[in-house]
Amino acid sequence: MAAFVVSFASLVAATWILFSDYVLRQGDHTVWPGVALFLTNFIIFASSCVYKFGRTEEMWA
């Protein structure tokens, strides 16, 4: 449960960094580093959700 909370908190932090440092900044710059940071955290969060909720316990019994 603690790892799930930390993973969700890092997803929120990656969203915050994406918007504050890359999307809302004025000028000529690239947004891809922020998108890559967000996608990395999102894929890790999604895989932990699949591992936590997607398996059944009947295989082990």
N, C-alpha and C positions, 0 to 999 in steps of 0.2 A: 504494500500500500504506500509506503514512504517513497519508493522508487517511482511509482505512478504519479505521485504528487510532485516530485522533483522534475520528472519528465514534462508534466503539464506546465509547471512554472518556467522551465526553459523554453517551451513553445511560446508562452506569453512574452518572455523576454526577447526572443528572436523576432516576434512580431513587432515589438516596441522598437527594437534596433532597426528593423527594416523600414518602418515608417519614419522614425525620427531622423535617421542618418542618410537614408537613400531616397525615399519617395518624396518627402516634403521639402527637401533641400533645393534651393534655387540654383540655377546655373547649369552648365554643361557637364554632366557626369553620367556614369553608368550605374544602373540599378542592380546589375547581376550579382555582385557580392552579397547584397542583402537578401536577394531571392535565394541564392545558394545556401546561405545560413538558415533561412526559414525552412527551405525544403529538406535540408539535412535533419533538422530537429523534428519536422513533421513526419518524415519517414521513420525515424527512430520511435516516435510516439505511436504511430500507427502500427508498427511491428510489435511493440510491447502490448498494445491493446489486443492485437490478433493472438498473441501468445497467451495472454491472460484469459481472454474470454472466448477464444475460438476453439479451444481443445476440450475434449471430454475425458472424464476420469474412468470410463468403462474399459479403456484400453489397458489399464494398469491392473485391473482386478482379475 
